[in-house]
Amino acid sequence: MADPRPLPWPPAPIKTERLVLRESEARDREAVIELNASPEVNAYLGGPRPRAELERTVPEVPGKRRGWFVVEFDGAMVGTVQLKPHAPESPGIRRLEAGETELGYLFLPEAWGRGYATEACTAALDWFAGALPGEPVALYTQTANASSMRLAAKLGFTELERFEAWGAEQWFGVWSPGTQSG
């Protein structure tokens, strides 16, 4: 399915105080495999994928699509931030309010607790607000994922609903330009 959003891609690298958000390169492949094979990273995302499968299926340049940023610290990939098409599995009035874009992020465990996710997601949302002014962004997370719930609050997401799916309570919220609390 083609991405209908008129996002200009690729953007120039986005630099924050400590990080660079940039388009993916071949050198990121091993870190992408590590992200997707990590039990810690995927604890609230259905579990890790087998490393052997990832070695076979991850392309030479992973994440080569609009809205998919590599997050780099000191020259090394520490995570990814995605602003991807939002396709709610059961469109309802509340979920349609969230617009056409969903925020996703993954960070390597060694990068946790340093504020990188807040810094990177804030930069990506600021870029998005400049690229598509006034467009809201959706976010889903498990309520059991305390770190992700804190991040949603820091970023200024507003809860729209909670629901049961995949055997756990899910949180669904929306961000609109001007609501961020960074």
C-alpha positions in Angstrom: 0.0 0.0 0.0 1.4 3.4 -1.0 1.9 6.0 1.7 -0.7 8.7 1.0 1.0 11.4 3.2 2.8 14.2 1.3 5.9 14.0 3.5 9.0 15.4 1.9 11.6 12.6 2.0 14.4 12.3 2.8 14.9 15.3 4.9 18.2 16.7 5.8 19.5 15.1 9.0 17.8 16.5 12.1 20.3 17.5 14.8 19.4 17.9 18.4 21.6 18.7 21.4 23.0 15.1 21.5 21.4 13.1 18.6 21.1 13.0 14.9 17.9 11.7 13.2 18.7 10.6 9.6 17.7 8.3 6.8 18.8 4.7 7.2 22.1 3.4 5.7 23.6 0.0 5.2 25.7 0.4 8.4 22.5 0.3 10.5 21.5 -3.2 9.5 23.1 -5.0 12.5 21.6 -2.6 15.0 18.1 -3.0 13.3 18.5 -6.8 13.7 19.5 -6.3 17.3 16.4 -4.1 18.0 14.0 -6.6 16.5 15.7 -9.7 18.1 15.9 -8.1 21.6 13.5 -9.6 24.2 13.8 -6.4 26.3 12.9 -4.1 23.4 10.0 -6.3 22.3 8.6 -7.2 25.7 5.4 -5.2 24.9 5.4 -5.7 21.2 4.6 -9.4 20.9 8.1 -10.6 21.6 11.4 -10.7 19.7 11.8 -12.1 16.2 14.3 -15.0 15.7 17.7 -13.6 14.8 18.2 -16.1 12.0 14.9 -15.0 10.4 16.0 -11.4 10.7 19.4 -12.1 9.2 17.6 -13.5 6.1 14.9 -10.9 5.8 16.3 -7.5 6.8 17.4 -5.7 3.7 20.9 -4.4 3.2 19.5 -0.9 3.9 16.7 -1.4 6.5 13.8 1.0 7.0 14.2 2.7 3.6 10.9 4.5 3.6 9.3 7.9 4.4 9.1 8.7 8.0 11.6 6.1 9.2 14.5 7.8 11.1 17.6 6.2 12.5 18.5 7.8 15.8 22.3 8.2 16.1 24.3 9.1 19.2 28.1 9.7 18.9 28.2 8.1 15.4 26.3 4.9 16.4 22.7 3.9 15.9 20.8 3.7 19.2 17.3 3.5 18.0 14.6 4.3 15.4 11.7 6.7 15.3 8.9 6.2 12.8 6.1 8.4 11.6 4.2 5.8 9.6 0.7 5.6 8.1 -1.9 5.1 10.8 -4.3 2.3 9.8 -6.5 1.5 12.8 -7.6 -2.1 12.7 -11.2 -1.1 13.5 -11.8 2.5 12.5 -14.0 4.2 15.1 -14.8 7.8 15.6 -12.1 8.3 18.3 -9.4 6.6 16.3 -10.2 8.6 13.1 -9.6 11.8 15.2 -5.9 10.8 15.4 -5.2 11.5 11.8 -3.2 9.5 9.2 0.1 9.2 11.0 1.3 7.0 13.9 4.5 7.5 16.0 6.6 4.4 16.7 10.0 4.1 18.3 12.5 1.5 19.4 15.7 2.0 21.3 18.5 -0.4 22.2 18.5 -1.2 26.0 21.9 0.4 26.5 20.3 3.7 25.4 17.4 3.5 27.9 17.0 6.0 30.8 19.1 8.7 29.1 16.3 10.8 27.6 17.1 9.9 24.0 13.6 8.7 23.2 12.1 12.0 24.5 14.7 14.1 22.6 14.4 12.1 19.3 10.6 11.9 19.3 10.3 15.6 20.1 12.6 16.4 17.2 10.7 14.0 14.8 7.3 15.5 15.9 8.7 19.0 15.4 9.8 18.1 11.9 6.5 16.5 11.2 4.6 19.6 12.4 6.7 21.7 10.0 6.2 19.3 7.1 2.4 18.8 7.6 1.2 21.7 9.7 -1.8 21.0 11.9 -1.8 17.2 11.3 -2.3 15.1 14.4 -0.2 12.0 15.2 -1.5 8.8 16.9 0.3 6.6 19.5 -0.5 3.1 20.8 1.2 1.5 23.7 0.4 -1.1 26.4 -0.6 0.5 29.7 1.8 -2.0 31.4 4.7 -0.3 29.5 5.4 2.4 32.2 8.3 3.9 30.2 6.2 4.4 27.1 3.3 5.8 29.1 5.7 8.4 30.6 7.1 9.2 27.2 3.6 9.8 25.8 2.8 12.2 28.6 6.2 14.1 28.2 5.5 14.4 24.4 2.0 15.9 25.0 -0.1 13.0 23.8 -3.7 13.1 25.0 -5.5 9.9 25.8 -8.5 9.1 23.6 -9.2 5.6 24.7 -8.1 2.3 26.3 -9.0 -1.0 24.9 -8.1 -4.7 25.2 -6.1 -6.3 22.4 -3.3 -8.9 22.1 -4.1 -10.1 25.6 -3.4 -6.7 27.3 -4.8 -3.3 28.0 -3.8 -0.8 25.3 -3.5 2.9 25.5 -4.4 5.1 22.5 -3.7 8.8 22.3 -3.2 11.7 19.9 -0.7 14.6 19.6 -1.4 17.8 17.8 1.1 20.5 17.0 1.2 23.0 19.9 0.4 20.3 22.6 3.9 19.1 23.2 5.3 19.6 26.7 8.8 18.3 25.9 
